[in-house]
């Protein structure tokens, strides 16, 4: 039996006591943890170590977390969770815009953090397995692996989206949201369901990450934000992906 290597987490946090506490908590749960307290050092470590997941504080010496994310994201394909003490919408928007996969506000509860890490690593592994299958030409044959809506094609095996013959560049989170609502085209998908499936916890009425992903999807799919015809907001219920928008 091949021994599985523990997931490697890069913890970027300049509060030493908090960093040591989180690192110890994760190591006791069989994670391999590397710590740093500087943003510029984080960039070097991400590029050299290619960790499975990065826990990235927002405010850091050397380079702040948003700039770290912006710098490494073009080449770094694994998960980035941004953590900040500032409970401001602008931080969440900027973090997600720069390519963060998720966003947490301090104080972070240990069990909630662990749940989020496990969920995102599981999705990352599934995506990698699909990508490996596609590269080896061992693609799933089920119709459910590809959705076609006239000029829009969404392929779960290759995680590729093509609109009017042009490939659309989506982040991992954007693709996950799109796939979930598109595979239920014609039916309303609630925010509660999206948050539960994509973020691993119950919707509290305040989390806006899904709304931000929907907004970015509309922009990339040329869907008018004021009068969307592909992804409609059903007030008080959720989102509706229209089957035949073209």
C-alpha positions as CSV (number, residue, x, y, z in Angstrom):
1,X,0.0,0.0,0.0
2,X,1.3,3.4,-1.0
3,X,1.5,5.8,1.9
4,X,-0.3,9.0,1.3
5,X,1.6,12.2,1.7
6,X,-0.1,14.7,4.2
7,X,-1.4,17.8,2.5
8,X,1.1,20.7,2.7
9,X,-0.3,24.0,4.0
10,X,1.6,27.3,3.8
11,X,0.4,29.5,6.7
12,X,1.1,33.2,6.1
13,X,0.4,35.1,9.4
14,X,2.5,37.8,11.1
15,X,0.8,37.3,14.5
16,X,3.3,34.7,15.9
17,X,1.0,33.4,18.7
18,X,-1.9,33.0,16.3
19,X,0.3,31.4,13.7
20,X,1.8,28.9,16.1
21,X,-1.7,28.0,17.5
22,X,-3.2,27.4,14.0
23,X,-0.1,25.5,12.9
24,X,-0.2,23.2,16.0
25,X,-3.9,22.6,15.5
26,X,-3.4,21.6,11.9
27,X,-0.3,19.5,12.6
28,X,-2.2,17.5,15.2
29,X,-4.6,16.7,12.4
30,X,-1.9,15.3,10.1
31,X,-1.2,18.4,8.0
32,X,2.3,19.4,7.0
33,X,2.5,23.1,7.8
34,X,5.1,25.7,6.8
35,X,4.9,29.1,8.5
36,X,6.0,32.6,7.5
37,X,5.0,36.0,8.7
38,X,6.0,38.1,5.6
39,X,4.2,38.6,2.3
40,X,7.3,38.8,0.2
41,X,8.6,35.5,1.7
42,X,5.2,34.0,1.1
43,X,5.6,34.6,-2.7
44,X,9.0,32.9,-2.7
45,X,7.7,29.9,-0.7
46,X,4.6,29.5,-2.9
47,X,6.7,29.5,-6.0
48,X,9.3,27.1,-4.6
49,X,7.2,24.7,-2.5
50,X,3.9,24.7,-4.5
51,X,1.8,23.9,-1.3
52,X,-1.5,22.2,-1.6
53,X,-3.2,25.1,0.2
54,X,-2.3,28.6,1.4
55,X,-3.8,30.3,4.4
56,X,-3.0,34.0,3.6
57,X,-3.5,36.8,6.1
58,X,-4.6,40.1,4.6
59,X,-2.3,42.5,6.4
60,X,1.4,41.5,6.2
61,X,4.8,43.2,6.3
62,X,6.7,43.1,3.1
63,X,3.6,42.7,0.9
64,X,0.0,42.5,1.8
65,X,-2.1,39.4,1.2
66,X,-4.0,40.8,-1.8
67,X,-0.8,41.6,-3.6
68,X,0.6,38.2,-2.8
69,X,-2.5,36.6,-4.3
70,X,-2.3,38.8,-7.4
71,X,1.4,38.0,-7.8
72,X,1.3,34.2,-7.5
73,X,-2.2,33.4,-8.9
74,X,-1.3,33.3,-12.6
75,X,1.1,30.3,-12.0
76,X,-0.2,28.9,-8.7
77,X,-3.3,26.6,-9.3
78,X,-3.9,25.3,-5.8
79,X,-6.2,26.7,-3.1
80,X,-5.8,30.1,-1.5
81,X,-7.9,31.0,1.6
82,X,-7.5,34.7,2.6
83,X,-8.0,35.6,6.2
84,X,-8.3,39.1,7.5
85,X,-9.3,41.0,10.6
86,X,-11.0,43.7,8.6
87,X,-14.7,42.9,8.2
88,X,-15.1,45.0,5.1
89,X,-16.8,44.1,1.8
90,X,-14.0,45.8,-0.2
91,X,-11.5,43.3,1.2
92,X,-13.6,40.3,0.2
93,X,-14.2,41.7,-3.3
94,X,-10.5,42.5,-3.9
95,X,-9.4,39.1,-2.5
96,X,-11.8,37.2,-4.8
97,X,-10.9,39.4,-7.7
98,X,-7.2,38.6,-7.2
99,X,-8.0,34.9,-7.3
100,X,-8.5,33.8,-3.7
101,X,-10.7,30.7,-3.5
102,X,-12.3,31.6,-0.2
103,X,-12.4,34.3,2.4
104,X,-12.6,34.2,6.2
105,X,-12.8,37.0,8.7
106,X,-11.0,36.9,12.1
107,X,-11.5,35.6,14.7
108,X,-11.6,32.3,12.9
109,X,-13.1,29.3,14.6
110,X,-10.8,26.3,14.5
111,X,-13.4,23.7,13.5
112,X,-14.9,26.0,10.8
113,X,-11.4,26.6,9.4
114,X,-10.7,22.8,9.4
115,X,-14.0,22.1,7.7
116,X,-13.3,24.7,5.0
117,X,-9.8,23.4,4.4
118,X,-11.0,19.8,4.0
119,X,-13.8,20.8,1.7
120,X,-11.5,22.8,-0.6
121,X,-8.8,20.2,-0.7
122,X,-11.4,17.5,-1.6
123,X,-12.6,19.7,-4.5
124,X,-9.1,20.4,-5.5
125,X,-8.3,16.6,-5.6
126,X,-11.4,15.9,-7.7
127,X,-10.5,18.7,-10.1
128,X,-7.0,17.3,-10.5
129,X,-8.3,13.8,-11.1
130,X,-10.6,15.1,-13.9
131,X,-7.7,17.1,-15.4
132,X,-5.4,14.0,-15.3
133,X,-8.1,11.9,-17.0
134,X,-8.5,14.5,-19.7
135,X,-4.8,14.7,-20.3
136,X,-4.6,10.9,-20.6
137,X,-7.6,10.9,-22.9
138,X,-9.6,8.9,-20.3
139,X,-12.6,11.2,-20.3
140,X,-15.9,10.3,-18.7
141,X,-18.6,9.4,-21.2
142,X,-21.7,10.3,-19.3
143,X,-23.7,13.2,-20.8
144,X,-23.7,14.8,-17.3
145,X,-20.0,15.7,-17.8
146,X,-20.8,18.3,-20.5
147,X,-23.7,20.8,-20.7
148,X,-24.6,22.6,-23.9
149,X,-26.8,25.7,-24.2
150,X,-26.7,26.8,-27.8
151,X,-23.5,28.9,-28.0
152,X,-22.4,28.0,-24.4
153,X,-20.7,24.7,-23.6
154,X,-19.6,23.8,-20.1
155,X,-17.4,20.7,-19.7
156,X,-16.9,19.3,-16.2
157,X,-14.2,16.8,-17.3
158,X,-11.8,19.5,-18.6
159,X,-13.4,22.4,-16.6
160,X,-13.6,24.4,-19.8
161,X,-16.2,26.9,-20.7
162,X,-16.7,28.0,-24.4
163,X,-18.9,30.8,-25.4
164,X,-19.5,31.5,-29.1
165,X,-16.4,29.5,-30.0
166,X,-14.2,31.4,-27.5
167,X,-12.7,29.9,-24.4
168,X,-13.8,31.7,-21.2
169,X,-11.2,32.0,-18.4
170,X,-13.0,31.2,-15.1
171,X,-11.5,30.7,-11.7
172,X,-12.1,27.4,-9.9
173,X,-14.8,29.0,-7.7
174,X,-16.5,30.6,-10.7
175,X,-16.6,27.3,-12.5
176,X,-18.0,25.5,-9.5
177,X,-20.8,28.0,-9.1
178,X,-21.6,27.9,-12.8
179,X,-21.7,24.1,-13.0
180,X,-24.0,23.9,-10.0
181,X,-26.6,26.3,-11.4
182,X,-26.2,25.1,-15.0
183,X,-26.8,21.5,-14.2
184,X,-30.0,22.5,-12.6
185,X,-31.0,24.8,-15.5
186,X,-34.6,25.9,-15.4
187,X,-34.8,25.4,-11.7
188,X,-34.0,27.9,-8.9
189,X,-30.9,27.2,-6.8
190,X,-31.0,28.8,-3.4
191,X,-28.1,30.7,-1.9
192,X,-28.4,28.3,1.1
193,X,-27.7,25.3,-1.3
194,X,-24.8,27.0,-3.0
195,X,-23.1,28.1,0.2
196,X,-23.6,24.6,1.7
197,X,-22.2,22.7,-1.3
198,X,-19.4,25.1,-2.2
199,X,-18.3,26.5,1.2
200,X,-19.3,23.7,3.6
201,X,-21.4,25.7,6.1
202,X,-24.9,26.9,6.4
203,X,-25.8,30.3,4.9
204,X,-26.1,32.9,7.6
205,X,-27.8,35.6,5.5
206,X,-24.6,37.8,5.3
207,X,-22.1,35.8,3.2
208,X,-21.8,37.5,-0.2
209,X,-19.2,35.3,-1.8
210,X,-21.7,33.6,-4.0
211,X,-23.2,36.9,-5.1
212,X,-19.7,38.1,-6.1
213,X,-19.1,35.0,-8.1
214,X,-22.4,35.3,-9.9
215,X,-21.6,38.9,-10.7
216,X,-18.2,37.9,-12.2
217,X,-19.8,35.1,-14.1
218,X,-22.4,37.4,-15.7
219,X,-19.6,39.8,-16.8
220,X,-17.6,37.0,-18.4
221,X,-20.6,35.4,-20.1
222,X,-21.7,38.8,-21.4
223,X,-24.8,38.7,-19.4
224,X,-26.3,42.2,-18.7
225,X,-26.0,42.8,-15.0
226,X,-29.0,45.1,-15.1
227,X,-31.2,42.8,-17.1
228,X,-29.5,39.4,-17.0
229,X,-30.9,36.9,-19.5
230,X,-28.6,33.9,-18.7
231,X,-28.4,33.9,-14.9
232,X,-31.4,35.5,-13.3
233,X,-31.8,36.5,-9.7
234,X,-35.1,35.2,-8.2
235,X,-35.5,37.6,-5.3
236,X,-35.9,35.8,-1.9
237,X,-35.2,32.4,-3.5
238,X,-31.9,32.3,-5.3
239,X,-30.6,32.0,-8.9
240,X,-32.1,30.6,-12.1
241,X,-29.9,29.5,-15.0
242,X,-32.0,29.9,-18.1
243,X,-31.8,27.0,-20.5
244,X,-32.2,28.8,-23.8
245,X,-31.0,32.3,-23.5
246,X,-29.9,32.5,-27.2
